[in-house]
Amino acid sequence: MLWTITDNQIDPKRAIPRAEHEKTAKVFVGGLAAGVTSESLKIFLSQFGEVHDATVMYDRETNRSKGFAFATFADEESVPIAMDASGIELEGKAVSPSCPVSRYADI
């Protein structure tokens, strides 16, 4: 559901308690080829477990892939399986799934 506040559209998300957030089923995937889409990444990661969503990050100005993505598995048990496969190839490039680290972790 999108909301409009002072002419800006926002997409509110559910707040996650810190303890629950630390037990995440989310992974960071780096080293993506430019042609990888969110859908192709979701299909690729499904070999490790059910994937709820996968989002490839794009540059706002050029609309080109930044070469990394985030994905969320249906359960936490799939995360270490995906991380153990670090270096597996997707569209000719070795990708490396890992645990996401908050950009504000040191604050």
Chimera marker file (.cmm) of the C-alpha trace (Angstrom):
<marker_set name="trace">
<marker id="1" x="0.000" y="0.000" z="0.000" r="1" g="1" b="0" radius="0.5"/>
<marker id="2" x="1.452" y="3.355" z="-1.033" r="1" g="1" b="0" radius="0.5"/>
<marker id="3" x="0.770" y="6.556" z="0.894" r="1" g="1" b="0" radius="0.5"/>
<marker id="4" x="1.239" y="10.104" z="-0.324" r="1" g="1" b="0" radius="0.5"/>
<marker id="5" x="2.693" y="12.626" z="2.103" r="1" g="1" b="0" radius="0.5"/>
<marker id="6" x="3.475" y="16.154" z="0.905" r="1" g="1" b="0" radius="0.5"/>
<marker id="7" x="3.482" y="15.013" z="-2.727" r="1" g="1" b="0" radius="0.5"/>
<marker id="8" x="5.932" y="12.148" z="-2.002" r="1" g="1" b="0" radius="0.5"/>
<marker id="9" x="4.854" y="8.535" z="-2.282" r="1" g="1" b="0" radius="0.5"/>
<marker id="10" x="6.091" y="6.253" z="0.476" r="1" g="1" b="0" radius="0.5"/>
<marker id="11" x="5.842" y="2.507" z="0.936" r="1" g="1" b="0" radius="0.5"/>
<marker id="12" x="5.682" y="1.864" z="4.706" r="1" g="1" b="0" radius="0.5"/>
<marker id="13" x="7.216" y="-1.360" z="6.028" r="1" g="1" b="0" radius="0.5"/>
<marker id="14" x="6.554" y="-3.270" z="9.217" r="1" g="1" b="0" radius="0.5"/>
<marker id="15" x="8.972" y="-2.466" z="12.042" r="1" g="1" b="0" radius="0.5"/>
<marker id="16" x="10.987" y="-5.520" z="13.070" r="1" g="1" b="0" radius="0.5"/>
<marker id="17" x="12.195" y="-5.910" z="16.682" r="1" g="1" b="0" radius="0.5"/>
<marker id="18" x="15.994" y="-6.117" z="16.947" r="1" g="1" b="0" radius="0.5"/>
<marker id="19" x="15.990" y="-9.709" z="18.264" r="1" g="1" b="0" radius="0.5"/>
<marker id="20" x="13.824" y="-10.853" z="15.363" r="1" g="1" b="0" radius="0.5"/>
<marker id="21" x="15.894" y="-8.850" z="12.878" r="1" g="1" b="0" radius="0.5"/>
<marker id="22" x="19.090" y="-10.602" z="13.961" r="1" g="1" b="0" radius="0.5"/>
<marker id="23" x="17.477" y="-13.953" z="13.140" r="1" g="1" b="0" radius="0.5"/>
<marker id="24" x="16.916" y="-12.950" z="9.556" r="1" g="1" b="0" radius="0.5"/>
<marker id="25" x="16.369" y="-15.047" z="6.481" r="1" g="1" b="0" radius="0.5"/>
<marker id="26" x="17.791" y="-12.218" z="4.366" r="1" g="1" b="0" radius="0.5"/>
<marker id="27" x="21.010" y="-12.441" z="2.356" r="1" g="1" b="0" radius="0.5"/>
<marker id="28" x="23.202" y="-9.975" z="0.495" r="1" g="1" b="0" radius="0.5"/>
<marker id="29" x="24.354" y="-11.221" z="-2.916" r="1" g="1" b="0" radius="0.5"/>
<marker id="30" x="27.391" y="-9.520" z="-4.419" r="1" g="1" b="0" radius="0.5"/>
<marker id="31" x="29.259" y="-9.894" z="-7.689" r="1" g="1" b="0" radius="0.5"/>
<marker id="32" x="26.207" y="-9.936" z="-9.964" r="1" g="1" b="0" radius="0.5"/>
<marker id="33" x="26.522" y="-9.676" z="-13.738" r="1" g="1" b="0" radius="0.5"/>
<marker id="34" x="24.865" y="-6.642" z="-15.308" r="1" g="1" b="0" radius="0.5"/>
<marker id="35" x="22.142" y="-8.769" z="-16.924" r="1" g="1" b="0" radius="0.5"/>
<marker id="36" x="20.865" y="-10.385" z="-13.715" r="1" g="1" b="0" radius="0.5"/>
<marker id="37" x="17.290" y="-9.382" z="-12.885" r="1" g="1" b="0" radius="0.5"/>
<marker id="38" x="15.372" y="-9.750" z="-9.651" r="1" g="1" b="0" radius="0.5"/>
<marker id="39" x="13.367" y="-12.587" z="-11.184" r="1" g="1" b="0" radius="0.5"/>
<marker id="40" x="16.410" y="-14.482" z="-12.508" r="1" g="1" b="0" radius="0.5"/>
<marker id="41" x="18.112" y="-14.104" z="-9.114" r="1" g="1" b="0" radius="0.5"/>
<marker id="42" x="15.011" y="-15.417" z="-7.333" r="1" g="1" b="0" radius="0.5"/>
<marker id="43" x="14.946" y="-18.470" z="-9.613" r="1" g="1" b="0" radius="0.5"/>
<marker id="44" x="18.699" y="-19.020" z="-9.095" r="1" g="1" b="0" radius="0.5"/>
<marker id="45" x="18.490" y="-18.797" z="-5.291" r="1" g="1" b="0" radius="0.5"/>
<marker id="46" x="15.501" y="-21.150" z="-5.134" r="1" g="1" b="0" radius="0.5"/>
<marker id="47" x="17.969" y="-24.059" z="-5.359" r="1" g="1" b="0" radius="0.5"/>
<marker id="48" x="18.856" y="-23.288" z="-1.723" r="1" g="1" b="0" radius="0.5"/>
<marker id="49" x="15.271" y="-22.914" z="-0.445" r="1" g="1" b="0" radius="0.5"/>
<marker id="50" x="12.015" y="-21.083" z="-1.041" r="1" g="1" b="0" radius="0.5"/>
<marker id="51" x="12.655" y="-17.410" z="-1.846" r="1" g="1" b="0" radius="0.5"/>
<marker id="52" x="10.081" y="-14.805" z="-0.795" r="1" g="1" b="0" radius="0.5"/>
<marker id="53" x="11.661" y="-11.959" z="-2.727" r="1" g="1" b="0" radius="0.5"/>
<marker id="54" x="14.844" y="-10.850" z="-4.452" r="1" g="1" b="0" radius="0.5"/>
<marker id="55" x="15.719" y="-7.255" z="-5.326" r="1" g="1" b="0" radius="0.5"/>
<marker id="56" x="18.605" y="-6.251" z="-7.573" r="1" g="1" b="0" radius="0.5"/>
<marker id="57" x="19.791" y="-2.731" z="-6.745" r="1" g="1" b="0" radius="0.5"/>
<marker id="58" x="19.935" y="-0.201" z="-9.604" r="1" g="1" b="0" radius="0.5"/>
<marker id="59" x="21.556" y="3.223" z="-9.993" r="1" g="1" b="0" radius="0.5"/>
<marker id="60" x="18.807" y="5.863" z="-9.981" r="1" g="1" b="0" radius="0.5"/>
<marker id="61" x="20.397" y="8.035" z="-12.645" r="1" g="1" b="0" radius="0.5"/>
<marker id="62" x="21.612" y="5.448" z="-15.159" r="1" g="1" b="0" radius="0.5"/>
<marker id="63" x="19.165" y="2.627" z="-14.292" r="1" g="1" b="0" radius="0.5"/>
<marker id="64" x="22.117" y="0.196" z="-14.491" r="1" g="1" b="0" radius="0.5"/>
<marker id="65" x="22.605" y="-2.634" z="-12.023" r="1" g="1" b="0" radius="0.5"/>
<marker id="66" x="24.925" y="-1.842" z="-9.119" r="1" g="1" b="0" radius="0.5"/>
<marker id="67" x="26.054" y="-5.492" z="-9.114" r="1" g="1" b="0" radius="0.5"/>
<marker id="68" x="24.463" y="-6.521" z="-5.831" r="1" g="1" b="0" radius="0.5"/>
<marker id="69" x="21.082" y="-7.548" z="-4.477" r="1" g="1" b="0" radius="0.5"/>
<marker id="70" x="19.157" y="-8.584" z="-1.385" r="1" g="1" b="0" radius="0.5"/>
<marker id="71" x="16.980" y="-11.676" z="-1.126" r="1" g="1" b="0" radius="0.5"/>
<marker id="72" x="14.734" y="-13.076" z="1.586" r="1" g="1" b="0" radius="0.5"/>
<marker id="73" x="14.244" y="-16.802" z="2.079" r="1" g="1" b="0" radius="0.5"/>
<marker id="74" x="11.100" y="-18.333" z="3.554" r="1" g="1" b="0" radius="0.5"/>
<marker id="75" x="13.126" y="-19.736" z="6.469" r="1" g="1" b="0" radius="0.5"/>
<marker id="76" x="16.421" y="-19.080" z="8.227" r="1" g="1" b="0" radius="0.5"/>
<marker id="77" x="17.771" y="-22.560" z="7.488" r="1" g="1" b="0" radius="0.5"/>
<marker id="78" x="18.288" y="-21.660" z="3.809" r="1" g="1" b="0" radius="0.5"/>
<marker id="79" x="20.721" y="-18.815" z="4.608" r="1" g="1" b="0" radius="0.5"/>
<marker id="80" x="23.765" y="-20.928" z="5.613" r="1" g="1" b="0" radius="0.5"/>
<marker id="81" x="23.115" y="-23.279" z="2.677" r="1" g="1" b="0" radius="0.5"/>
<marker id="82" x="23.263" y="-20.326" z="0.271" r="1" g="1" b="0" radius="0.5"/>
<marker id="83" x="26.331" y="-18.862" z="2.015" r="1" g="1" b="0" radius="0.5"/>
<marker id="84" x="28.179" y="-22.192" z="1.731" r="1" g="1" b="0" radius="0.5"/>
<marker id="85" x="27.721" y="-21.945" z="-2.053" r="1" g="1" b="0" radius="0.5"/>
<marker id="86" x="29.746" y="-18.708" z="-2.245" r="1" g="1" b="0" radius="0.5"/>
<marker id="87" x="31.532" y="-18.514" z="-5.586" r="1" g="1" b="0" radius="0.5"/>
<marker id="88" x="28.828" y="-20.371" z="-7.519" r="1" g="1" b="0" radius="0.5"/>
<marker id="89" x="28.296" y="-18.936" z="-11.011" r="1" g="1" b="0" radius="0.5"/>
<marker id="90" x="25.260" y="-16.989" z="-12.189" r="1" g="1" b="0" radius="0.5"/>
<marker id="91" x="25.297" y="-15.738" z="-15.782" r="1" g="1" b="0" radius="0.5"/>
<marker id="92" x="29.055" y="-16.267" z="-16.049" r="1" g="1" b="0" radius="0.5"/>
<marker id="93" x="30.104" y="-14.474" z="-12.835" r="1" g="1" b="0" radius="0.5"/>
<marker id="94" x="30.871" y="-15.906" z="-9.415" r="1" g="1" b="0" radius="0.5"/>
<marker id="95" x="28.363" y="-14.606" z="-6.868" r="1" g="1" b="0" radius="0.5"/>
<marker id="96" x="28.792" y="-14.523" z="-3.118" r="1" g="1" b="0" radius="0.5"/>
<marker id="97" x="25.733" y="-14.722" z="-0.857" r="1" g="1" b="0" radius="0.5"/>
<marker id="98" x="26.437" y="-13.429" z="2.658" r="1" g="1" b="0" radius="0.5"/>
<marker id="99" x="24.666" y="-11.999" z="5.694" r="1" g="1" b="0" radius="0.5"/>
<marker id="100" x="23.621" y="-8.390" z="5.157" r="1" g="1" b="0" radius="0.5"/>
<marker id="101" x="25.265" y="-5.803" z="7.400" r="1" g="1" b="0" radius="0.5"/>
<marker id="102" x="23.421" y="-2.616" z="8.275" r="1" g="1" b="0" radius="0.5"/>
<marker id="103" x="25.100" y="0.490" z="6.916" r="1" g="1" b="0" radius="0.5"/>
<marker id="104" x="24.394" y="1.976" z="10.361" r="1" g="1" b="0" radius="0.5"/>
<marker id="105" x="25.938" y="-0.936" z="12.311" r="1" g="1" b="0" radius="0.5"/>
<marker id="106" x="28.710" y="1.249" z="13.793" r="1" g="1" b="0" radius="0.5"/>
<marker id="107" x="26.436" y="4.100" z="14.861" r="1" g="1" b="0" radius="0.5"/>
<link id1="1" id2="2" r="1" g="1" b="0" radius="0.2"/>
<link id1="2" id2="3" r="1" g="1" b="0" radius="0.2"/>
<link id1="3" id2="4" r="1" g="1" b="0" radius="0.2"/>
<link id1="4" id2="5" r="1" g="1" b="0" radius="0.2"/>
<link id1="5" id2="6" r="1" g="1" b="0" radius="0.2"/>
<link id1="6" id2="7" r="1" g="1" b="0" radius="0.2"/>
<link id1="7" id2="8" r="1" g="1" b="0" radius="0.2"/>
<link id1="8" id2="9" r="1" g="1" b="0" radius="0.2"/>
<link id1="9" id2="10" r="1" g="1" b="0" radius="0.2"/>
<link id1="10" id2="11" r="1" g="1" b="0" radius="0.2"/>
<link id1="11" id2="12" r="1" g="1" b="0" radius="0.2"/>
<link id1="12" id2="13" r="1" g="1" b="0" radius="0.2"/>
<link id1="13" id2="14" r="1" g="1" b="0" radius="0.2"/>
<link id1="14" id2="15" r="1" g="1" b="0" radius="0.2"/>
<link id1="15" id2="16" r="1" g="1" b="0" radius="0.2"/>
<link id1="16" id2="17" r="1" g="1" b="0" radius="0.2"/>
<link id1="17" id2="18" r="1" g="1" b="0" radius="0.2"/>
<link id1="18" id2="19" r="1" g="1" b="0" radius="0.2"/>
<link id1="19" id2="20" r="1" g="1" b="0" radius="0.2"/>
<link id1="20" id2="21" r="1" g="1" b="0" radius="0.2"/>
<link id1="21" id2="22" r="1" g="1" b="0" radius="0.2"/>
<link id1="22" id2="23" r="1" g="1" b="0" radius="0.2"/>
<link id1="23" id2="24" r="1" g="1" b="0" radius="0.2"/>
<link id1="24" id2="25" r="1" g="1" b="0" radius="0.2"/>
<link id1="25" id2="26" r="1" g="1" b="0" radius="0.2"/>
<link id1="26" id2="27" r="1" g="1" b="0" radius="0.2"/>
<link id1="27" id2="28" r="1" g="1" b="0" radius="0.2"/>
<link id1="28" id2="29" r="1" g="1" b="0" radius="0.2"/>
<link id1="29" id2="30" r="1" g="1" b="0" radius="0.2"/>
<link id1="30" id2="31" r="1" g="1" b="0" radius="0.2"/>
<link id1="31" id2="32" r="1" g="1" b="0" radius="0.2"/>
<link id1="32" id2="33" r="1" g="1" b="0" radius="0.2"/>
<link id1="33" id2="34" r="1" g="1" b="0" radius="0.2"/>
<link id1="34" id2="35" r="1" g="1" b="0" radius="0.2"/>
<link id1="35" id2="36" r="1" g="1" b="0" radius="0.2"/>
<link id1="36" id2="37" r="1" g="1" b="0" radius="0.2"/>
<link id1="37" id2="38" r="1" g="1" b="0" radius="0.2"/>
<link id1="38" id2="39" r="1" g="1" b="0" radius="0.2"/>
<link id1="39" id2="40" r="1" g="1" b="0" radius="0.2"/>
<link id1="40" id2="41" r="1" g="1" b="0" radius="0.2"/>
<link id1="41" id2="42" r="1" g="1" b="0" radius="0.2"/>
<link id1="42" id2="43" r="1" g="1" b="0" radius="0.2"/>
<link id1="43" id2="44" r="1" g="1" b="0" radius="0.2"/>
<link id1="44" id2="45" r="1" g="1" b="0" radius="0.2"/>
<link id1="45" id2="46" r="1" g="1" b="0" radius="0.2"/>
<link id1="46" id2="47" r="1" g="1" b="0" radius="0.2"/>
<link id1="47" id2="48" r="1" g="1" b="0" radius="0.2"/>
<link id1="48" id2="49" r="1" g="1" b="0" radius="0.2"/>
<link id1="49" id2="50" r="1" g="1" b="0" radius="0.2"/>
<link id1="50" id2="51" r="1" g="1" b="0" radius="0.2"/>
<link id1="51" id2="52" r="1" g="1" b="0" radius="0.2"/>
<link id1="52" id2="53" r="1" g="1" b="0" radius="0.2"/>
<link id1="53" id2="54" r="1" g="1" b="0" radius="0.2"/>
<link id1="54" id2="55" r="1" g="1" b="0" radius="0.2"/>
<link id1="55" id2="56" r="1" g="1" b="0" radius="0.2"/>
<link id1="56" id2="57" r="1" g="1" b="0" radius="0.2"/>
<link id1="57" id2="58" r="1" g="1" b="0" radius="0.2"/>
<link id1="58" id2="59" r="1" g="1" b="0" radius="0.2"/>
<link id1="59" id2="60" r="1" g="1" b="0" radius="0.2"/>
<link id1="60" id2="61" r="1" g="1" b="0" radius="0.2"/>
<link id1="61" id2="62" r="1" g="1" b="0" radius="0.2"/>
<link id1="62" id2="63" r="1" g="1" b="0" radius="0.2"/>
<link id1="63" id2="64" r="1" g="1" b="0" radius="0.2"/>
<link id1="64" id2="65" r="1" g="1" b="0" radius="0.2"/>
<link id1="65" id2="66" r="1" g="1" b="0" radius="0.2"/>
<link id1="66" id2="67" r="1" g="1" b="0" radius="0.2"/>
<link id1="67" id2="68" r="1" g="1" b="0" radius="0.2"/>
<link id1="68" id2="69" r="1" g="1" b="0" radius="0.2"/>
<link id1="69" id2="70" r="1" g="1" b="0" radius="0.2"/>
<link id1="70" id2="71" r="1" g="1" b="0" radius="0.2"/>
<link id1="71" id2="72" r="1" g="1" b="0" radius="0.2"/>
<link id1="72" id2="73" r="1" g="1" b="0" radius="0.2"/>
<link id1="73" id2="74" r="1" g="1" b="0" radius="0.2"/>
<link id1="74" id2="75" r="1" g="1" b="0" radius="0.2"/>
<link id1="75" id2="76" r="1" g="1" b="0" radius="0.2"/>
<link id1="76" id2="77" r="1" g="1" b="0" radius="0.2"/>
<link id1="77" id2="78" r="1" g="1" b="0" radius="0.2"/>
<link id1="78" id2="79" r="1" g="1" b="0" radius="0.2"/>
<link id1="79" id2="80" r="1" g="1" b="0" radius="0.2"/>
<link id1="80" id2="81" r="1" g="1" b="0" radius="0.2"/>
<link id1="81" id2="82" r="1" g="1" b="0" radius="0.2"/>
<link id1="82" id2="83" r="1" g="1" b="0" radius="0.2"/>
<link id1="83" id2="84" r="1" g="1" b="0" radius="0.2"/>
<link id1="84" id2="85" r="1" g="1" b="0" radius="0.2"/>
<link id1="85" id2="86" r="1" g="1" b="0" radius="0.2"/>
<link id1="86" id2="87" r="1" g="1" b="0" radius="0.2"/>
<link id1="87" id2="88" r="1" g="1" b="0" radius="0.2"/>
<link id1="88" id2="89" r="1" g="1" b="0" radius="0.2"/>
<link id1="89" id2="90" r="1" g="1" b="0" radius="0.2"/>
<link id1="90" id2="91" r="1" g="1" b="0" radius="0.2"/>
<link id1="91" id2="92" r="1" g="1" b="0" radius="0.2"/>
<link id1="92" id2="93" r="1" g="1" b="0" radius="0.2"/>
<link id1="93" id2="94" r="1" g="1" b="0" radius="0.2"/>
<link id1="94" id2="95" r="1" g="1" b="0" radius="0.2"/>
<link id1="95" id2="96" r="1" g="1" b="0" radius="0.2"/>
<link id1="96" id2="97" r="1" g="1" b="0" radius="0.2"/>
<link id1="97" id2="98" r="1" g="1" b="0" radius="0.2"/>
<link id1="98" id2="99" r="1" g="1" b="0" radius="0.2"/>
<link id1="99" id2="100" r="1" g="1" b="0" radius="0.2"/>
<link id1="100" id2="101" r="1" g="1" b="0" radius="0.2"/>
<link id1="101" id2="102" r="1" g="1" b="0" radius="0.2"/>
<link id1="102" id2="103" r="1" g="1" b="0" radius="0.2"/>
<link id1="103" id2="104" r="1" g="1" b="0" radius="0.2"/>
<link id1="104" id2="105" r="1" g="1" b="0" radius="0.2"/>
<link id1="105" id2="106" r="1" g="1" b="0" radius="0.2"/>
<link id1="106" id2="107" r="1" g="1" b="0" radius="0.2"/>
</marker_set>
